[in-house]
Amino acid sequence: MTDNELLDRVATDPKIMVGKPVIKGTRLTVEYILNLLAHGATIAEILEEYKGLVKDDILACLLFASRSLESASFMPLEKEMA
């Protein structure tokens, strides 16, 4: 599956989840799926819990997050010395 095909699986609509990116046809946000993965859920576990999803939906969330960070710039935070 191409990047564009994966990204087409993610939608934003101000009427759905206040415009947060979601997996098309669901109310599952990209943020929610990434949070599940970050806390140790496997792709298989997520697919078992949410029967309508397929592996490409999860991969689309990862690609969407990656693309969202491409143009972000970060400044290192320094701890103030007391």
A tleap script that builds the chain and sets N, CA, C and O, in Angstrom:
source leaprc.protein.ff14SB
mol = sequence {
  NMET THR ASP ASN GLU LEU LEU ASP ARG VAL
  ALA THR ASP PRO LYS ILE MET VAL GLY LYS
  PRO VAL ILE LYS GLY THR ARG LEU THR VAL
  GLU TYR ILE LEU ASN LEU LEU ALA HIE GLY
  ALA THR ILE ALA GLU ILE LEU GLU GLU TYR
  LYS GLY LEU VAL LYS ASP ASP ILE LEU ALA
  CYS LEU LEU PHE ALA SER ARG SER LEU GLU
  SER ALA SER PHE MET PRO LEU GLU LYS GLU
  MET CALA
}
set mol.1.N position { 0.851 -1.175 0.000 }
set mol.1.CA position { 0.000 0.000 0.000 }
set mol.1.C position { 0.900 1.243 0.000 }
set mol.1.O position { 1.886 1.298 0.734 }
set mol.2.N position { 0.560 2.219 -0.812 }
set mol.2.CA position { 1.367 3.437 -0.904 }
set mol.2.C position { 1.080 4.363 0.272 }
set mol.2.O position { 0.092 4.194 0.987 }
set mol.3.N position { 1.958 5.340 0.461 }
set mol.3.CA position { 1.752 6.326 1.521 }
set mol.3.C position { 0.417 7.043 1.353 }
set mol.3.O position { -0.319 7.226 2.323 }
set mol.4.N position { 0.106 7.446 0.127 }
set mol.4.CA position { -1.148 8.158 -0.108 }
set mol.4.C position { -2.361 7.288 0.202 }
set mol.4.O position { -3.353 7.774 0.745 }
set mol.5.N position { -2.284 6.019 -0.138 }
set mol.5.CA position { -3.390 5.107 0.173 }
set mol.5.C position { -3.560 4.957 1.693 }
set mol.5.O position { -4.680 4.910 2.200 }
set mol.6.N position { -2.437 4.882 2.403 }
set mol.6.CA position { -2.520 4.803 3.860 }
set mol.6.C position { -3.108 6.086 4.433 }
set mol.6.O position { -4.005 6.041 5.275 }
set mol.7.N position { -2.605 7.222 3.980 }
set mol.7.CA position { -3.075 8.497 4.514 }
set mol.7.C position { -4.542 8.752 4.182 }
set mol.7.O position { -5.217 9.490 4.900 }
set mol.8.N position { -5.035 8.161 3.121 }
set mol.8.CA position { -6.460 8.285 2.790 }
set mol.8.C position { -7.350 7.580 3.814 }
set mol.8.O position { -8.564 7.788 3.825 }
set mol.9.N position { -6.767 6.763 4.658 }
set mol.9.CA position { -7.529 6.062 5.692 }
set mol.9.C position { -7.789 6.954 6.902 }
set mol.9.O position { -8.561 6.593 7.790 }
set mol.10.N position { -7.140 8.124 6.932 }
set mol.10.CA position { -7.297 9.073 8.031 }
set mol.10.C position { -8.103 10.261 7.526 }
set mol.10.O position { -7.871 10.763 6.426 }
set mol.11.N position { -9.054 10.705 8.344 }
set mol.11.CA position { -9.909 11.832 7.949 }
set mol.11.C position { -9.993 12.845 9.082 }
set mol.11.O position { -9.843 12.508 10.256 }
set mol.12.N position { -10.233 14.081 8.704 }
set mol.12.CA position { -10.533 15.124 9.686 }
set mol.12.C position { -11.831 15.792 9.269 }
set mol.12.O position { -12.031 16.130 8.103 }
set mol.13.N position { -12.699 15.974 10.238 }
set mol.13.CA position { -13.993 16.600 10.005 }
set mol.13.C position { -14.376 17.314 11.297 }
set mol.13.O position { -14.447 16.682 12.351 }
set mol.14.N position { -14.623 18.621 11.230 }
set mol.14.CA position { -14.950 19.349 12.458 }
set mol.14.C position { -16.161 18.779 13.200 }
set mol.14.O position { -16.328 19.031 14.394 }
set mol.15.N position { -17.000 18.020 12.507 }
set mol.15.CA position { -18.193 17.440 13.135 }
set mol.15.C position { -17.916 16.103 13.822 }
set mol.15.O position { -18.769 15.578 14.537 }
set mol.16.N position { -16.714 15.554 13.597 }
set mol.16.CA position { -16.359 14.260 14.197 }
set mol.16.C position { -15.162 14.467 15.119 }
set mol.16.O position { -14.091 14.891 14.685 }
set mol.17.N position { -15.361 14.164 16.378 }
set mol.17.CA position { -14.298 14.268 17.396 }
set mol.17.C position { -13.616 15.642 17.385 }
set mol.17.O position { -12.401 15.744 17.550 }
set mol.18.N position { -14.403 16.673 17.191 }
set mol.18.CA position { -13.941 18.067 17.210 }
set mol.18.C position { -12.818 18.303 16.197 }
set mol.18.O position { -11.942 19.140 16.416 }
set mol.19.N position { -12.852 17.568 15.104 }
set mol.19.CA position { -11.879 17.776 14.034 }
set mol.19.C position { -10.561 17.049 14.200 }
set mol.19.O position { -9.669 17.199 13.365 }
set mol.20.N position { -10.416 16.263 15.260 }
set mol.20.CA position { -9.178 15.496 15.420 }
set mol.20.C position { -9.104 14.455 14.306 }
set mol.20.O position { -10.136 13.960 13.852 }
set mol.21.N position { -7.894 14.119 13.864 }
set mol.21.CA position { -7.751 13.069 12.844 }
set mol.21.C position { -8.260 11.731 13.383 }
set mol.21.O position { -7.897 11.310 14.482 }
set mol.22.N position { -9.098 11.082 12.598 }
set mol.22.CA position { -9.664 9.783 12.974 }
set mol.22.C position { -9.459 8.788 11.842 }
set mol.22.O position { -9.212 9.165 10.697 }
set mol.23.N position { -9.567 7.517 12.184 }
set mol.23.CA position { -9.591 6.488 11.152 }
set mol.23.C position { -10.953 6.606 10.478 }
set mol.23.O position { -11.989 6.577 11.142 }
set mol.24.N position { -10.943 6.741 9.152 }
set mol.24.CA position { -12.183 6.942 8.401 }
set mol.24.C position { -13.242 5.928 8.782 }
set mol.24.O position { -12.971 4.737 8.939 }
set mol.25.N position { -14.465 6.441 8.927 }
set mol.25.CA position { -15.588 5.578 9.238 }
set mol.25.C position { -15.690 5.202 10.710 }
set mol.25.O position { -16.552 4.411 11.092 }
set mol.26.N position { -14.810 5.769 11.540 }
set mol.26.CA position { -14.831 5.472 12.972 }
set mol.26.C position { -14.755 6.777 13.756 }
set mol.26.O position { -14.625 7.860 13.187 }
set mol.27.N position { -14.837 6.645 15.060 }
set mol.27.CA position { -14.589 7.760 15.953 }
set mol.27.C position { -13.294 7.513 16.732 }
set mol.27.O position { -13.067 8.114 17.782 }
set mol.28.N position { -12.456 6.630 16.208 }
set mol.28.CA position { -11.169 6.329 16.831 }
set mol.28.C position { -10.133 7.320 16.313 }
set mol.28.O position { -9.820 7.353 15.123 }
set mol.29.N position { -9.603 8.132 17.239 }
set mol.29.CA position { -8.629 9.139 16.821 }
set mol.29.C position { -7.249 8.516 16.636 }
set mol.29.O position { -6.913 7.496 17.237 }
set mol.30.N position { -6.474 9.162 15.794 }
set mol.30.CA position { -5.080 8.764 15.605 }
set mol.30.C position { -4.377 8.824 16.961 }
set mol.30.O position { -3.612 7.927 17.315 }
set mol.31.N position { -4.641 9.877 17.705 }
set mol.31.CA position { -4.045 10.054 19.029 }
set mol.31.C position { -4.340 8.860 19.937 }
set mol.31.O position { -3.449 8.375 20.634 }
set mol.32.N position { -5.570 8.393 19.930 }
set mol.32.CA position { -5.967 7.265 20.776 }
set mol.32.C position { -5.211 5.996 20.396 }
set mol.32.O position { -4.701 5.285 21.261 }
set mol.33.N position { -5.145 5.723 19.110 }
set mol.33.CA position { -4.443 4.517 18.633 }
set mol.33.C position { -2.964 4.594 18.990 }
set mol.33.O position { -2.386 3.606 19.442 }
set mol.34.N position { -2.346 5.756 18.792 }
set mol.34.CA position { -0.928 5.911 19.138 }
set mol.34.C position { -0.710 5.730 20.635 }
set mol.34.O position { 0.291 5.151 21.057 }
set mol.35.N position { -1.643 6.223 21.432 }
set mol.35.CA position { -1.545 6.073 22.878 }
set mol.35.C position { -1.625 4.599 23.281 }
set mol.35.O position { -0.890 4.152 24.162 }
set mol.36.N position { -2.512 3.852 22.638 }
set mol.36.CA position { -2.579 2.416 22.905 }
set mol.36.C position { -1.242 1.740 22.609 }
set mol.36.O position { -0.741 0.949 23.408 }
set mol.37.N position { -0.674 2.065 21.451 }
set mol.37.CA position { 0.616 1.482 21.074 }
set mol.37.C position { 1.719 1.896 22.050 }
set mol.37.O position { 2.551 1.077 22.438 }
set mol.38.N position { 1.718 3.158 22.439 }
set mol.38.CA position { 2.741 3.667 23.357 }
set mol.38.C position { 2.680 2.980 24.716 }
set mol.38.O position { 3.693 2.864 25.407 }
set mol.39.N position { 1.499 2.529 25.092 }
set mol.39.CA position { 1.346 1.864 26.376 }
set mol.39.C position { 1.421 0.341 26.265 }
set mol.39.O position { 1.019 -0.377 27.181 }
set mol.40.N position { 1.932 -0.140 25.146 }
set mol.40.CA position { 2.251 -1.556 25.032 }
set mol.40.C position { 1.251 -2.430 24.316 }
set mol.40.O position { 1.487 -3.628 24.157 }
set mol.41.N position { 0.135 -1.862 23.877 }
set mol.41.CA position { -0.814 -2.688 23.120 }
set mol.41.C position { -0.182 -3.078 21.785 }
set mol.41.O position { 0.499 -2.272 21.151 }
set mol.42.N position { -0.410 -4.296 21.376 }
set mol.42.CA position { 0.093 -4.734 20.079 }
set mol.42.C position { -0.959 -4.439 19.014 }
set mol.42.O position { -2.127 -4.207 19.323 }
set mol.43.N position { -0.529 -4.454 17.776 }
set mol.43.CA position { -1.475 -4.267 16.670 }
set mol.43.C position { -2.543 -5.357 16.735 }
set mol.43.O position { -3.726 -5.082 16.538 }
set mol.44.N position { -2.130 -6.580 17.008 }
set mol.44.CA position { -3.090 -7.692 17.091 }
set mol.44.C position { -4.121 -7.451 18.185 }
set mol.44.O position { -5.304 -7.731 17.988 }
set mol.45.N position { -3.697 -6.942 19.321 }
set mol.45.CA position { -4.626 -6.660 20.418 }
set mol.45.C position { -5.626 -5.569 20.045 }
set mol.45.O position { -6.812 -5.669 20.360 }
set mol.46.N position { -5.146 -4.540 19.380 }
set mol.46.CA position { -6.035 -3.451 18.961 }
set mol.46.C position { -7.054 -3.967 17.947 }
set mol.46.O position { -8.237 -3.635 18.023 }
set mol.47.N position { -6.593 -4.773 17.005 }
set mol.47.CA position { -7.498 -5.318 15.995 }
set mol.47.C position { -8.527 -6.255 16.624 }
set mol.47.O position { -9.670 -6.318 16.172 }
set mol.48.N position { -8.129 -6.970 17.650 }
set mol.48.CA position { -9.062 -7.865 18.358 }
set mol.48.C position { -10.136 -7.050 19.087 }
set mol.48.O position { -11.307 -7.428 19.108 }
set mol.49.N position { -9.730 -5.953 19.668 }
set mol.49.CA position { -10.658 -5.106 20.444 }
set mol.49.C position { -11.614 -4.320 19.537 }
set mol.49.O position { -12.780 -4.125 19.880 }
set mol.50.N position { -11.121 -3.880 18.400 }
set mol.50.CA position { -11.907 -3.052 17.472 }
set mol.50.C position { -12.059 -3.810 16.155 }
set mol.50.O position { -11.261 -3.645 15.233 }
set mol.51.N position { -13.083 -4.631 16.084 }
set mol.51.CA position { -13.265 -5.589 14.985 }
set mol.51.C position { -13.321 -4.964 13.595 }
set mol.51.O position { -12.990 -5.632 12.616 }
set mol.52.N position { -13.732 -3.701 13.481 }
set mol.52.CA position { -13.833 -3.082 12.158 }
set mol.52.C position { -12.508 -2.612 11.587 }
set mol.52.O position { -12.415 -2.275 10.407 }
set mol.53.N position { -11.482 -2.590 12.427 }
set mol.53.CA position { -10.176 -2.096 11.969 }
set mol.53.C position { -9.384 -3.185 11.260 }
set mol.53.O position { -9.597 -4.380 11.463 }
set mol.54.N position { -8.459 -2.724 10.417 }
set mol.54.CA position { -7.498 -3.626 9.780 }
set mol.54.C position { -6.100 -3.065 10.047 }
set mol.54.O position { -5.946 -1.908 10.438 }
set mol.55.N position { -5.104 -3.891 9.832 }
set mol.55.CA position { -3.716 -3.505 10.114 }
set mol.55.C position { -3.344 -2.195 9.424 }
set mol.55.O position { -2.642 -1.371 10.010 }
set mol.56.N position { -3.798 -1.990 8.198 }
set mol.56.CA position { -3.459 -0.763 7.477 }
set mol.56.C position { -3.998 0.487 8.174 }
set mol.56.O position { -3.431 1.567 8.010 }
set mol.57.N position { -5.076 0.366 8.943 }
set mol.57.CA position { -5.573 1.508 9.707 }
set mol.57.C position { -4.555 1.928 10.766 }
set mol.57.O position { -4.324 3.119 10.977 }
set mol.58.N position { -3.959 0.957 11.419 }
set mol.58.CA position { -2.954 1.247 12.448 }
set mol.58.C position { -1.707 1.831 11.800 }
set mol.58.O position { -1.133 2.798 12.300 }
set mol.59.N position { -1.293 1.245 10.693 }
set mol.59.CA position { -0.123 1.767 9.980 }
set mol.59.C position { -0.374 3.183 9.484 }
set mol.59.O position { 0.543 4.005 9.457 }
set mol.60.N position { -1.604 3.472 9.093 }
set mol.60.CA position { -1.967 4.822 8.658 }
set mol.60.C position { -1.795 5.814 9.800 }
set mol.60.O position { -1.342 6.938 9.582 }
set mol.61.N position { -2.148 5.414 11.001 }
set mol.61.CA position { -1.972 6.294 12.166 }
set mol.61.C position { -0.489 6.603 12.394 }
set mol.61.O position { -0.119 7.745 12.668 }
set mol.62.N position { 0.343 5.586 12.279 }
set mol.62.CA position { 1.784 5.792 12.452 }
set mol.62.C position { 2.345 6.709 11.376 }
set mol.62.O position { 3.140 7.602 11.671 }
set mol.63.N position { 1.939 6.496 10.140 }
set mol.63.CA position { 2.423 7.336 9.048 }
set mol.63.C position { 1.919 8.767 9.204 }
set mol.63.O position { 2.670 9.716 8.978 }
set mol.64.N position { 0.665 8.928 9.585 }
set mol.64.CA position { 0.103 10.262 9.794 }
set mol.64.C position { 0.902 11.014 10.858 }
set mol.64.O position { 1.236 12.185 10.677 }
set mol.65.N position { 1.202 10.345 11.956 }
set mol.65.CA position { 1.981 10.979 13.027 }
set mol.65.C position { 3.380 11.340 12.537 }
set mol.65.O position { 3.885 12.424 12.828 }
set mol.66.N position { 3.988 10.448 11.808 }
set mol.66.CA position { 5.318 10.708 11.263 }
set mol.66.C position { 5.314 11.921 10.344 }
set mol.66.O position { 6.184 12.786 10.443 }
set mol.67.N position { 4.348 11.980 9.464 }
set mol.67.CA position { 4.241 13.112 8.533 }
set mol.67.C position { 3.938 14.413 9.278 }
set mol.67.O position { 4.412 15.480 8.889 }
set mol.68.N position { 3.159 14.321 10.333 }
set mol.68.CA position { 2.807 15.510 11.103 }
set mol.68.C position { 4.029 16.118 11.787 }
set mol.68.O position { 4.082 17.325 12.023 }
set mol.69.N position { 5.002 15.278 12.099 }
set mol.69.CA position { 6.206 15.756 12.782 }
set mol.69.C position { 7.304 16.206 11.831 }
set mol.69.O position { 8.274 16.830 12.263 }
set mol.70.N position { 7.172 15.906 10.559 }
set mol.70.CA position { 8.230 16.233 9.593 }
set mol.70.C position { 8.599 17.712 9.594 }
set mol.70.O position { 9.782 18.051 9.550 }
set mol.71.N position { 7.623 18.579 9.644 }
set mol.71.CA position { 7.918 20.002 9.534 }
set mol.71.C position { 7.981 20.704 10.888 }
set mol.71.O position { 8.142 21.923 10.949 }
set mol.72.N position { 7.855 19.946 11.963 }
set mol.72.CA position { 7.923 20.543 13.295 }
set mol.72.C position { 9.375 20.792 13.673 }
set mol.72.O position { 10.265 20.010 13.337 }
set mol.73.N position { 9.594 21.886 14.371 }
set mol.73.CA position { 10.935 22.136 14.888 }
set mol.73.C position { 10.852 22.134 16.404 }
set mol.73.O position { 9.856 22.560 16.988 }
set mol.74.N position { 11.891 21.658 17.018 }
set mol.74.CA position { 11.904 21.495 18.462 }
set mol.74.C position { 13.062 22.258 19.060 }
set mol.74.O position { 14.152 22.310 18.492 }
set mol.75.N position { 12.816 22.843 20.201 }
set mol.75.CA position { 13.850 23.541 20.953 }
set mol.75.C position { 14.101 22.729 22.213 }
set mol.75.O position { 13.157 22.330 22.896 }
set mol.76.N position { 15.359 22.485 22.523 }
set mol.76.CA position { 15.623 21.751 23.750 }
set mol.76.C position { 15.198 22.569 24.966 }
set mol.76.O position { 15.421 23.778 25.020 }
set mol.77.N position { 14.596 21.913 25.922 }
set mol.77.CA position { 14.215 22.576 27.160 }
set mol.77.C position { 15.344 22.394 28.166 }
set mol.77.O position { 15.873 21.296 28.340 }
set mol.78.N position { 15.694 23.472 28.812 }
set mol.78.CA position { 16.748 23.392 29.803 }
set mol.78.C position { 16.159 23.575 31.181 }
set mol.78.O position { 15.289 24.418 31.400 }
set mol.79.N position { 16.637 22.785 32.088 }
set mol.79.CA position { 16.194 22.875 33.470 }
set mol.79.C position { 16.817 24.107 34.101 }
set mol.79.O position { 18.022 24.333 33.985 }
set mol.80.N position { 15.983 24.909 34.775 }
set mol.80.CA position { 16.498 26.084 35.453 }
set mol.80.C position { 17.297 25.644 36.673 }
set mol.80.O position { 16.891 24.754 37.420 }
set mol.81.N position { 18.425 26.283 36.851 }
set mol.81.CA position { 19.253 26.008 38.037 }
set mol.81.C position { 18.827 26.964 39.148 }
set mol.81.O position { 18.728 28.172 38.938 }
set mol.82.N position { 18.579 26.413 40.321 }
set mol.82.CA position { 18.139 27.251 41.441 }
set mol.82.C position { 19.301 27.871 42.164 }
set mol.82.O position { 19.105 28.606 43.132 }
savepdb mol mol.pdb
quit
